Amino acid sequence: MNYKLYLDCKKAYENNQNIMDLVKKKNPDNRSLAIEIAYDLQAGSYIKDFYQNQDIKRFYTNEVGSLLERYINKDSIILNVGAGELWTISLMLEKSAVKPKKLYNLEISWSRLHKGSKFWNSIHGNTITMKPFVADMLAIPLLSKSVDIVTSSHGLEPNGSQLEKVLAELFRVGRDKCVLFEPCYELCSKEGQQRMDRLGYIKDVASVVDKLGGKVEEVIQITNSINKLNPTACFVIKPPSGAISSDEYDSFTVPGTDYSLELKEDCYYSKDTGLAFPILGTIPILKNEKGILASKY
Ligand SMILES: C[S@@+](CC[C@H](N)C(=O)[O-])C[C@H]1O[C@@H](n2cnc3c(N)ncnc32)[C@H](O)[C@@H]1O
Protein backbone atom coordinates (compact mmCIF):
# COMPACT_ATOMS: atom_id res chain seq x y z
CA MET A 1 0.00 0.00 0.00
CA ASN A 2 1.20 3.47 -0.89
CA TYR A 3 1.07 5.00 2.59
CA LYS A 4 1.23 8.57 1.24
CA LEU A 5 -1.95 7.94 -0.72
CA TYR A 6 -3.51 6.41 2.39
CA LEU A 7 -2.58 9.44 4.52
CA ASP A 8 -4.06 11.81 1.91
CA CYS A 9 -7.25 9.73 1.97
CA LYS A 10 -7.35 9.72 5.76
CA LYS A 11 -7.19 13.51 5.80
CA ALA A 12 -9.88 13.70 3.10
CA TYR A 13 -12.06 11.24 5.08
CA GLU A 14 -11.78 13.43 8.18
CA ASN A 15 -12.94 16.36 6.02
CA ASN A 16 -15.92 14.37 4.67
CA GLN A 17 -14.54 14.21 1.12
CA ASN A 18 -15.18 11.36 -1.30
CA ILE A 19 -12.28 8.87 -1.04
CA MET A 20 -13.18 6.89 -4.17
CA ASP A 21 -12.94 10.07 -6.27
CA LEU A 22 -9.60 10.98 -4.72
CA VAL A 23 -8.04 7.56 -5.40
CA LYS A 24 -9.54 7.49 -8.90
CA LYS A 25 -7.79 10.76 -9.80
CA LYS A 26 -4.40 9.21 -8.96
CA ASN A 27 -5.12 5.58 -9.98
CA PRO A 28 -7.88 5.73 -12.60
CA ASP A 29 -7.67 2.02 -13.44
CA ASN A 30 -7.62 0.56 -9.95
CA ARG A 31 -11.16 0.44 -8.57
CA SER A 32 -10.24 -2.25 -6.04
CA LEU A 33 -7.60 0.02 -4.45
CA ALA A 34 -10.17 2.80 -4.07
CA ILE A 35 -12.58 0.31 -2.47
CA GLU A 36 -9.94 -1.02 -0.08
CA ILE A 37 -8.92 2.41 1.20
CA ALA A 38 -12.44 3.83 1.39
CA TYR A 39 -13.79 0.86 3.35
CA ASP A 40 -10.75 0.29 5.55
CA LEU A 41 -11.12 3.88 6.77
CA GLN A 42 -14.67 3.05 7.88
CA ALA A 43 -13.72 -0.14 9.74
CA GLY A 44 -15.82 -0.53 12.88
CA SER A 45 -18.50 1.97 11.82
CA TYR A 46 -21.01 -0.63 10.56
CA ILE A 47 -20.98 -2.56 13.84
CA LYS A 48 -21.39 0.68 15.78
CA ASP A 49 -24.27 1.59 13.49
CA PHE A 50 -25.82 -1.84 14.03
CA TYR A 51 -25.90 -1.35 17.81
CA GLN A 52 -27.48 2.09 17.34
CA ASN A 53 -30.21 0.89 14.91
CA GLN A 54 -30.76 -2.73 15.85
CA ASP A 55 -34.46 -2.95 14.95
CA ILE A 56 -34.10 -1.71 11.36
CA LYS A 57 -31.02 -3.83 10.82
CA ARG A 58 -32.64 -6.97 12.19
CA PHE A 59 -35.73 -6.54 9.96
CA TYR A 60 -33.31 -6.59 7.03
CA THR A 61 -31.17 -9.54 8.18
CA ASN A 62 -34.29 -11.58 9.07
CA GLU A 63 -35.74 -11.05 5.59
CA VAL A 64 -32.57 -11.70 3.60
CA GLY A 65 -31.55 -14.51 5.97
CA SER A 66 -34.78 -16.40 5.33
CA LEU A 67 -34.28 -16.11 1.57
CA LEU A 68 -30.72 -17.42 1.82
CA GLU A 69 -31.87 -20.24 4.12
CA ARG A 70 -33.93 -21.73 1.25
CA TYR A 71 -30.69 -22.80 -0.43
CA ILE A 72 -28.68 -24.01 2.58
CA ASN A 73 -28.31 -27.61 3.72
CA LYS A 74 -25.97 -29.16 6.27
CA ASP A 75 -23.34 -29.90 3.59
CA SER A 76 -23.36 -26.45 2.02
CA ILE A 77 -20.13 -24.59 1.45
CA ILE A 78 -20.91 -20.87 1.31
CA LEU A 79 -18.76 -17.98 0.13
CA ASN A 80 -19.83 -14.52 1.29
CA VAL A 81 -18.12 -11.82 -0.81
CA GLY A 82 -17.60 -8.22 0.31
CA ALA A 83 -18.23 -9.47 3.84
CA GLY A 84 -17.35 -6.19 5.55
CA GLU A 85 -17.67 -6.38 9.32
CA LEU A 86 -19.65 -9.65 9.23
CA TRP A 87 -22.63 -8.28 11.13
CA THR A 88 -25.03 -9.05 8.26
CA ILE A 89 -23.96 -12.64 7.64
CA SER A 90 -23.69 -13.31 11.40
CA LEU A 91 -27.32 -12.32 11.94
CA MET A 92 -28.55 -13.96 8.72
CA LEU A 93 -27.20 -17.32 9.85
CA GLU A 94 -28.18 -16.84 13.50
CA LYS A 95 -31.85 -17.31 12.55
CA SER A 96 -31.24 -20.11 10.04
CA ALA A 97 -32.50 -23.50 11.28
CA VAL A 98 -29.98 -25.32 9.09
CA LYS A 99 -26.35 -24.34 9.47
CA PRO A 100 -23.91 -24.73 6.56
CA LYS A 101 -20.88 -27.01 6.68
CA LYS A 102 -18.49 -24.14 6.02
CA LEU A 103 -18.60 -20.39 5.48
CA TYR A 104 -15.86 -18.39 3.76
CA ASN A 105 -15.88 -14.63 4.26
CA LEU A 106 -13.97 -12.71 1.58
CA GLU A 107 -13.18 -9.05 2.12
CA ILE A 108 -10.62 -6.63 0.68
CA SER A 109 -10.10 -4.70 3.94
CA TRP A 110 -8.17 -6.51 6.67
CA SER A 111 -9.35 -4.06 9.33
CA ARG A 112 -13.02 -4.75 8.62
CA LEU A 113 -12.52 -8.51 8.88
CA HIS A 114 -10.54 -8.04 12.07
CA LYS A 115 -13.42 -6.12 13.67
CA GLY A 116 -15.99 -8.44 12.14
CA SER A 117 -14.40 -11.66 13.38
CA LYS A 118 -14.96 -10.54 16.97
CA PHE A 119 -18.62 -9.80 16.19
CA TRP A 120 -19.02 -13.20 14.51
CA ASN A 121 -17.46 -15.00 17.49
CA SER A 122 -19.78 -13.22 19.91
CA ILE A 123 -22.74 -14.78 18.09
CA HIS A 124 -21.53 -18.08 16.66
CA GLY A 125 -18.35 -18.97 18.54
CA ASN A 126 -17.07 -22.17 16.94
CA THR A 127 -20.48 -23.61 16.04
CA ILE A 128 -19.96 -23.04 12.29
CA THR A 129 -16.61 -23.47 10.53
CA MET A 130 -15.91 -19.92 9.36
CA LYS A 131 -12.83 -18.80 7.43
CA PRO A 132 -12.24 -15.07 6.93
CA PHE A 133 -9.64 -14.00 4.38
CA VAL A 134 -8.46 -10.87 2.61
CA ALA A 135 -8.85 -11.05 -1.17
CA ASP A 136 -10.17 -9.18 -4.16
CA MET A 137 -13.32 -10.59 -5.75
CA LEU A 138 -11.48 -10.28 -9.06
CA ALA A 139 -9.15 -13.14 -8.02
CA ILE A 140 -10.69 -15.50 -5.49
CA PRO A 141 -8.30 -17.92 -3.74
CA LEU A 142 -10.56 -20.97 -4.06
CA LEU A 143 -10.73 -23.90 -6.47
CA SER A 144 -12.97 -23.66 -9.52
CA LYS A 145 -16.52 -24.90 -8.83
CA SER A 146 -15.80 -25.57 -5.14
CA VAL A 147 -18.51 -23.42 -3.52
CA ASP A 148 -22.19 -24.37 -3.38
CA ILE A 149 -23.61 -20.92 -2.68
CA VAL A 150 -22.03 -17.55 -3.32
CA THR A 151 -23.77 -14.79 -1.41
CA SER A 152 -23.29 -11.09 -0.69
CA SER A 153 -25.01 -8.16 0.94
CA HIS A 154 -24.15 -4.98 -0.99
CA GLY A 155 -20.66 -6.42 -1.48
CA LEU A 156 -20.62 -6.15 -5.29
CA GLU A 157 -22.24 -2.72 -5.02
CA PRO A 158 -19.19 -0.42 -5.60
CA ASN A 159 -17.80 -2.57 -8.46
CA GLY A 160 -19.78 -0.88 -11.25
CA SER A 161 -16.80 -0.51 -13.58
CA GLN A 162 -15.68 -4.13 -13.08
CA LEU A 163 -18.96 -6.00 -12.65
CA GLU A 164 -18.32 -8.37 -15.56
CA LYS A 165 -14.91 -9.42 -14.21
CA VAL A 166 -16.35 -9.89 -10.70
CA LEU A 167 -19.27 -12.03 -11.90
CA ALA A 168 -16.96 -14.11 -14.10
CA GLU A 169 -14.85 -14.91 -11.03
CA LEU A 170 -17.91 -15.70 -8.87
CA PHE A 171 -19.05 -18.07 -11.62
CA ARG A 172 -15.61 -19.72 -11.69
CA VAL A 173 -15.83 -20.74 -8.03
CA GLY A 174 -19.63 -21.08 -7.66
CA ARG A 175 -21.31 -24.33 -8.63
CA ASP A 176 -24.95 -24.30 -7.51
CA LYS A 177 -26.37 -20.81 -6.87
CA CYS A 178 -25.38 -17.21 -6.45
CA VAL A 179 -27.84 -15.60 -4.04
CA LEU A 180 -26.78 -11.97 -4.14
CA PHE A 181 -28.43 -9.22 -2.11
CA GLU A 182 -27.45 -6.16 -4.06
CA PRO A 183 -28.89 -2.79 -5.07
CA CYS A 184 -31.13 -3.07 -8.11
CA TYR A 185 -30.73 -0.05 -10.39
CA GLU A 186 -33.75 -0.99 -12.41
CA LEU A 187 -36.03 -1.00 -9.32
CA CYS A 188 -34.65 2.31 -8.08
CA SER A 189 -36.23 5.79 -8.16
CA LYS A 190 -34.74 8.40 -10.53
CA GLU A 191 -33.05 10.02 -7.53
CA GLY A 192 -31.65 6.67 -6.43
CA GLN A 193 -30.37 5.90 -9.93
CA GLN A 194 -28.57 9.24 -10.10
CA ARG A 195 -26.96 8.47 -6.74
CA MET A 196 -25.89 5.00 -7.90
CA ASP A 197 -24.42 6.46 -11.11
CA ARG A 198 -22.53 9.08 -9.13
CA LEU A 199 -21.08 6.46 -6.77
CA GLY A 200 -20.15 4.00 -9.53
CA TYR A 201 -22.50 1.26 -8.33
CA ILE A 202 -23.37 -1.87 -10.29
CA LYS A 203 -26.27 -1.99 -12.77
CA ASP A 204 -27.57 -4.21 -15.60
CA VAL A 205 -26.81 -7.33 -13.54
CA ALA A 206 -29.17 -9.47 -15.65
CA SER A 207 -27.56 -8.63 -18.99
CA VAL A 208 -24.02 -9.21 -17.66
CA VAL A 209 -25.09 -12.58 -16.19
CA ASP A 210 -26.63 -13.48 -19.51
CA LYS A 211 -23.48 -12.51 -21.42
CA LEU A 212 -21.39 -14.78 -19.16
CA GLY A 213 -23.66 -17.79 -19.69
CA GLY A 214 -25.41 -17.69 -16.30
CA LYS A 215 -29.14 -17.41 -15.73
CA VAL A 216 -31.02 -14.99 -13.48
CA GLU A 217 -33.75 -17.23 -12.07
CA GLU A 218 -35.44 -14.69 -9.82
CA VAL A 219 -35.17 -11.07 -8.73
CA ILE A 220 -36.99 -10.53 -5.44
CA GLN A 221 -37.39 -7.02 -4.10
CA ILE A 222 -36.50 -6.77 -0.40
CA THR A 223 -39.21 -5.06 1.67
CA ASN A 224 -36.95 -4.07 4.57
CA SER A 225 -34.15 -2.36 2.63
CA ILE A 226 -32.07 -0.21 4.93
CA ASN A 227 -31.62 2.73 2.54
CA LYS A 228 -34.66 3.53 0.40
CA LEU A 229 -32.42 5.35 -2.11
CA ASN A 230 -30.44 2.13 -2.50
CA PRO A 231 -33.09 -0.63 -2.48
CA THR A 232 -31.89 -4.20 -2.17
CA ALA A 233 -33.00 -7.04 -4.41
CA CYS A 234 -32.19 -10.72 -4.11
CA PHE A 235 -30.69 -11.93 -7.38
CA VAL A 236 -30.95 -15.72 -7.58
CA ILE A 237 -28.53 -16.78 -10.29
CA LYS A 238 -27.56 -20.14 -11.75
CA PRO A 239 -23.87 -19.99 -12.69
CA PRO A 240 -22.74 -21.62 -15.94
CA SER A 241 -21.80 -25.28 -15.38
CA GLY A 242 -18.25 -26.64 -15.26
CA ALA A 243 -16.16 -29.46 -13.80
CA ILE A 244 -16.90 -29.68 -10.05
CA SER A 245 -13.94 -29.69 -7.65
CA SER A 246 -13.84 -32.28 -4.90
CA ASP A 247 -14.77 -31.20 -1.36
CA GLU A 248 -11.75 -33.14 -0.06
CA TYR A 249 -9.36 -30.27 -0.82
CA ASP A 250 -9.63 -28.10 2.28
CA SER A 251 -7.35 -25.16 1.64
CA PHE A 252 -6.99 -21.96 -0.37
CA THR A 253 -5.45 -21.54 -3.83
CA VAL A 254 -3.24 -18.94 -5.47
CA PRO A 255 -5.81 -16.17 -6.08
CA GLY A 256 -7.81 -16.63 -9.26
CA THR A 257 -6.27 -20.06 -10.01
CA ASP A 258 -6.46 -23.74 -9.11
CA TYR A 259 -2.84 -23.89 -7.84
CA SER A 260 -3.02 -25.29 -4.31
CA LEU A 261 -1.74 -23.47 -1.22
CA GLU A 262 -0.35 -25.29 1.77
CA LEU A 263 -0.70 -23.86 5.28
CA LYS A 264 2.76 -23.41 6.82
CA GLU A 265 3.70 -22.00 10.20
CA ASP A 266 3.68 -18.39 9.04
CA CYS A 267 2.12 -18.28 5.56
CA TYR A 268 0.19 -20.06 2.84
CA TYR A 269 2.71 -21.46 0.37
CA SER A 270 2.41 -22.49 -3.27
CA LYS A 271 4.96 -25.07 -4.43
CA ASP A 272 3.90 -24.57 -8.06
CA THR A 273 4.46 -20.82 -8.22
CA GLY A 274 6.98 -20.28 -5.36
CA LEU A 275 4.69 -17.67 -3.82
CA ALA A 276 4.12 -17.27 -0.07
CA PHE A 277 1.08 -15.38 1.18
CA PRO A 278 1.29 -13.78 4.63
CA ILE A 279 -1.09 -14.26 7.54
CA LEU A 280 -1.75 -11.14 9.63
CA GLY A 281 -3.15 -11.94 13.06
CA THR A 282 -5.12 -15.03 12.11
CA ILE A 283 -6.33 -13.67 8.75
CA PRO A 284 -4.61 -14.81 5.54
CA ILE A 285 -3.84 -12.10 2.97
CA LEU A 286 -4.59 -13.82 -0.33
CA LYS A 287 -4.04 -11.08 -2.89
CA ASN A 288 -1.66 -11.66 -5.79
CA GLU A 289 0.21 -8.41 -5.23
CA LYS A 290 0.91 -9.53 -1.63
CA GLY A 291 2.47 -12.83 -2.75
CA ILE A 292 6.16 -12.99 -1.78
CA LEU A 293 8.45 -14.87 -4.13
CA ALA A 294 10.10 -17.48 -1.89
CA SER A 295 10.94 -20.33 -4.23
CA LYS A 296 13.31 -21.92 -1.66
CA TYR A 297 10.90 -21.74 1.28
C1 LIG B 1 -21.34 -1.75 1.30
S1 LIG B 1 -20.16 -2.76 2.11
C2 LIG B 1 -21.13 -4.14 2.63
C3 LIG B 1 -20.47 -4.94 3.71
C4 LIG B 1 -21.27 -6.12 4.30
N1 LIG B 1 -21.58 -7.12 3.31
C5 LIG B 1 -22.49 -5.67 5.03
O1 LIG B 1 -23.56 -6.21 4.76
O2 LIG B 1 -22.37 -4.79 5.89
C6 LIG B 1 -19.22 -3.44 0.76
C7 LIG B 1 -18.04 -4.27 1.21
O3 LIG B 1 -17.55 -5.02 0.12
C8 LIG B 1 -16.14 -4.94 0.08
N2 LIG B 1 -15.75 -5.05 -1.34
C9 LIG B 1 -16.23 -4.33 -2.36
N3 LIG B 1 -15.62 -4.67 -3.51
C10 LIG B 1 -14.74 -5.64 -3.21
C11 LIG B 1 -13.82 -6.39 -3.99
N4 LIG B 1 -13.66 -6.18 -5.30
N5 LIG B 1 -13.12 -7.36 -3.38
C12 LIG B 1 -13.27 -7.60 -2.04
N6 LIG B 1 -14.09 -6.88 -1.25
C13 LIG B 1 -14.83 -5.91 -1.82
C14 LIG B 1 -15.82 -3.56 0.67
O4 LIG B 1 -14.51 -3.49 1.15
C15 LIG B 1 -16.89 -3.44 1.74
O5 LIG B 1 -16.44 -3.93 2.97
The ligand as a Gaussian input file, in Angstrom:
#p B3LYP/6-31G(d) Opt

LIG

0 1
 C      -21.338000      -1.753000       1.299000
 S      -20.158000      -2.756000       2.110000
 C      -21.132000      -4.145000       2.633000
 C      -20.471000      -4.936000       3.711000
 C      -21.267000      -6.122000       4.301000
 N      -21.584000      -7.116000       3.311000
 C      -22.485000      -5.673000       5.034000
 O      -23.562000      -6.206000       4.758000
 O      -22.366000      -4.786000       5.886000
 C      -19.219000      -3.442000       0.756000
 C      -18.038000      -4.273000       1.213000
 O      -17.555000      -5.016000       0.116000
 C      -16.143000      -4.942000       0.081000
 N      -15.746000      -5.055000      -1.337000
 C      -16.228000      -4.331000      -2.358000
 N      -15.624000      -4.669000      -3.514000
 C      -14.738000      -5.642000      -3.212000
 C      -13.823000      -6.394000      -3.994000
 N      -13.656000      -6.181000      -5.296000
 N      -13.115000      -7.365000      -3.383000
 C      -13.268000      -7.598000      -2.043000
 N      -14.093000      -6.882000      -1.248000
 C      -14.830000      -5.913000      -1.821000
 C      -15.823000      -3.562000       0.666000
 O      -14.507000      -3.489000       1.152000
 C      -16.886000      -3.440000       1.735000
 O      -16.445000      -3.930000       2.971000

